Amino acid sequence: MFEAALRIADTEGVEALSMRRLGRELGVEAMSLYHHVPDKAAIVAGLADRVFAEVTVPATDPAADWRTVLRGLLWTLRGTLLRHPGALPAVATHEVTAGPGLELYEAAMRLLHDAGFDLVEANYALNNLVTYTIGHCLAMAGRPPLGVAEPTTSQRRETAAALDRNRYPTVAAWLGQLGDAGYDADALYQQGLTALLDGLAEPAGAP
């Protein structure tokens, strides 16, 4: 059932997901779904869990640097979310209380706690890192079929040419430097992630 819900979200967006639409996808009457789930909210929650289930939890190595391990986990989360852009709203609003999402939360919290962070600090750090990752993915997912297409080379040149260079000289210079390639989404995410990880002070209990 949740596999079917994910297929709908991937192709049409989570907004298109309904009991009737899911029933059509499964070839059953919508009412029969209520024997398995109480409502659409449960479908959306299951959809988010299905996405989280694709994220591999790294093996815990006490000797590994916590930043390196956490960076790897967050890159894996990012890759998974970008494979399912239509499901992002469900993931972004899903309260993790059980299932694969809770397993990820436990692994990351344990990693930070073992590194010397107290539980409050670990929770704050993890929430900021995950919020950044989801927000980045939401921005990157604004492309067809669910969002606005990246500007074409000619559109980007037209935008740059139309700017008042006396008023916006820095933006004009940036667009000229950006050129035909467009944004490097990986580099964009990497810069922000590094800044956040480096901004976490070494806990007092760290070796």
C-alpha positions in Angstrom: 0.0 0.0 0.0 2.7 2.5 1.0 4.7 1.5 -2.1 1.7 2.5 -4.2 1.3 5.8 -2.2 5.0 6.6 -2.9 4.5 6.0 -6.6 1.7 8.5 -6.6 3.7 11.0 -4.7 6.7 10.6 -7.0 4.7 11.2 -10.1 1.9 13.5 -9.1 2.9 15.0 -5.7 1.6 14.1 -2.3 -1.2 16.6 -2.8 -2.7 14.1 -5.3 -2.8 11.3 -2.8 -6.3 10.4 -1.6 -8.0 7.2 -0.5 -9.8 7.1 -3.9 -6.6 7.7 -5.9 -4.7 5.1 -3.9 -7.6 2.7 -4.4 -7.4 3.2 -8.2 -3.6 2.6 -8.1 -4.1 -0.7 -6.2 -7.2 -1.7 -8.2 -9.5 -1.8 -5.2 -12.4 0.2 -3.8 -11.3 3.1 -1.7 -13.5 2.0 1.2 -11.6 -1.3 1.5 -8.5 0.6 2.5 -10.1 1.6 5.7 -9.7 -2.0 6.8 -5.9 -1.3 6.9 -5.6 2.3 7.8 -7.9 4.7 9.6 -7.5 7.8 7.3 -5.4 9.6 4.8 -3.2 11.0 7.6 -2.1 7.4 8.3 -1.3 6.9 4.6 0.9 10.1 4.6 2.7 9.0 7.8 3.3 5.6 6.2 4.6 7.2 3.1 7.1 9.2 5.1 8.2 6.1 6.9 8.6 4.4 3.5 11.0 7.1 2.5 13.0 6.9 5.7 13.3 3.2 5.3 15.6 3.8 2.3 18.1 5.7 4.4 20.9 3.4 5.5 22.0 3.8 9.1 25.8 3.7 9.3 27.4 1.1 11.5 28.5 2.6 14.8 32.3 2.8 15.1 33.5 4.3 18.4 36.8 5.3 16.8 35.2 7.2 13.9 35.0 11.0 14.0 31.4 11.9 14.8 31.3 14.7 12.2 32.3 12.3 9.5 29.7 9.7 10.4 26.9 12.3 10.8 27.9 13.9 7.5 27.6 10.6 5.7 24.2 10.0 7.3 22.9 13.4 6.2 24.2 13.0 2.6 22.4 9.7 2.5 19.2 11.3 3.8 19.6 14.1 1.2 20.0 11.6 -1.7 17.0 9.7 -0.6 14.8 12.8 -0.3 15.9 14.0 -3.7 14.8 10.7 -5.3 11.3 11.3 -3.9 10.7 15.1 -4.3 6.9 14.6 -4.4 7.0 13.0 -1.0 9.0 15.8 0.6 6.0 17.7 2.1 5.0 14.5 3.9 8.5 14.0 5.3 8.9 17.6 6.3 5.7 17.6 8.3 5.9 14.0 9.7 6.4 13.7 13.4 8.8 10.8 14.0 7.4 8.6 16.7 8.0 5.1 15.4 9.4 3.0 12.5 12.4 3.7 10.3 12.4 7.4 11.1 12.7 6.7 14.8 15.6 4.3 14.1 17.4 7.1 12.2 16.8 9.5 15.0 18.1 7.0 17.6 21.2 6.3 15.6 22.0 10.0 15.2 21.2 10.9 18.8 23.3 8.0 20.1 26.2 9.2 17.8 26.1 12.7 19.3 25.6 11.5 22.8 28.5 9.1 22.6 30.6 12.0 21.3 30.0 13.9 24.5 26.9 16.0 23.8 24.2 16.1 26.4 20.8 15.0 25.2 19.5 18.6 24.8 22.5 19.7 22.8 22.3 16.6 20.7 18.6 17.1 19.9 19.1 20.8 19.0 22.0 19.9 16.7 20.2 17.1 15.0 17.0 19.1 14.5 19.0 22.0 12.9 20.9 19.6 10.6 17.8 17.7 9.5 15.8 20.9 9.0 18.6 22.3 6.8 18.7 19.1 4.8 15.0 18.9 4.2 14.8 22.7 3.4 17.6 22.3 0.9 15.8 19.4 -0.7 12.6 21.3 -0.9 14.3 24.1 -2.7 16.1 21.7 -5.1 12.8 19.8 -5.8 11.1 22.9 -7.4 11.5 21.3 -10.8 9.2 19.5 -13.3 6.9 17.7 -13.0 6.1 19.1 -9.6 7.7 22.6 -9.7 9.2 25.3 -11.8 11.9 24.3 -14.3 15.5 25.5 -14.0 16.0 28.5 -16.3 17.4 27.7 -19.7 20.7 29.1 -20.8 18.9 31.8 -22.9 16.5 32.7 -20.1 19.4 33.1 -17.7 21.2 35.3 -20.2 18.0 37.4 -20.7 17.7 37.9 -17.0 21.3 39.0 -16.7 21.0 41.4 -19.7 17.8 42.9 -18.3 19.3 43.9 -14.9 20.1 47.4 -14.1 23.8 47.0 -13.5 24.1 50.3 -11.7 21.5 49.2 -9.2 22.4 45.5 -9.0 26.1 45.3 -9.9 26.9 42.4 -7.6 23.9 40.2 -8.7 24.8 41.0 -12.4 28.4 39.9 -11.7 27.2 36.7 -10.0 24.9 35.8 -12.9 27.7 36.4 -15.3 29.9 34.1 -13.3 27.2 31.5 -13.0 27.2 31.2 -16.7 25.5 28.4 -18.5 26.1 25.7 -16.0 23.6 26.8 -13.3 23.8 26.0 -9.6 26.0 23.2 -8.3 23.5 21.8 -5.9 26.0 19.4 -4.3 28.5 22.3 -3.6 25.7 24.4 -2.2 24.6 21.7 0.2 28.2 20.9 1.2 29.0 24.5 2.1 26.0 24.8 4.4 26.4 21.3 6.0 30.1 22.0 6.7 29.3 25.4 8.3 26.7 23.8 10.5 28.9 20.8 11.6 31.9 23.1 12.2 29.7 25.4 14.2 28.9 22.7 16.7 31.4 23.2 19.5 33.3 20.1 20.7 31.3 18.9 23.8 33.0 19.3 27.1 33.1 15.5 27.6 34.8 14.8 24.2 38.1 13.0 24.4 
